[in-house]
Amino acid sequence: MKRKKIDSFTLFVILLLALILTLLGMLLAGMKEEKRQFTVLLPLGDLAYDEDFLQKAKKIKGIKEIWPVIEVPVVIKIEDYTETTTFSGIDMNAFGKNPTQNELGKMPLLLLGNGSLRDMKDYNNHAISKKQQEKFLEMGENLNIFYSLDEKEKDTPKATDDLTTLSGNSAREPQTSYMPCKAAVVIEGNEESQRNGGSRKIYIPISQAQDLCREIGEPSEISKVYLKINGKNNLENAKKILSGI
């Protein structure tokens, strides 16, 4: 009986230690999450990106950087693949890059998210494979990628007809002219960025986005903000605040 009591006590101690170690692991993991920096692209909705917005947003705990984003609807083309998407115009300093105006020129400089090509389809309307996506992205600056400004017809039945025409399946619609882009780098989105679609974005310098907006006769409206913020809880709090600031 005495031996049995000792065994029960030992088992209790082992279980207690296991529980303590588990709780300690969870605590350390939580602390690590609060030290991590997250990047996220958030829509402004009806909010205006102005001085009042910035002053309030800067008071949110953990926020390190706030960058305005201008979106331009486009169709991109690589070989036989096309995709209706948007160029997200942003200050390249957000990604640690600062190209000069001479370096930019007129050709859009693209920073491709690692999931930015997943909605591409070929001329038979077949979705691009993951292997083909990876092949294109690995080409980096050697990737031959083209764009066409997708104006007011985006997300309409006619836009689909026009896209079919671009692929060569119909001669009844006028063909759309594609212009060259320059792929610069592939952006690896973090887990939070992927959940919010950030890794699927194609970023270009904001000055080029403004030029493209003028070309299609649309205002250069700031529709989203790109945030860098420390801490998971701070991120969730920022989302709530910015949605009703």
Secondary structure, DSSP 8 states (H G I E B T S, - for coil): -HHHHHHHHHHHHHHHHHHHHHHHHHHHHHHHHHHSEEEEEEE-TT---SHHHHHHHTTSTTEEEEEEEEEEEEEEEETTEEEEEEEEEE-GGGGT----HHHH-SS-EEEEETTTTTT-B-TT--B--HHHHHHHHHTGGG---EEEE--TTTTSHHHHHHHHHHTTS-SSS-----EE-EEEEEE---HHHHHTTGGG-EEEEHHHHHHHHHHTT----EEEEEEEEE-HHHHHHHHHHHH--
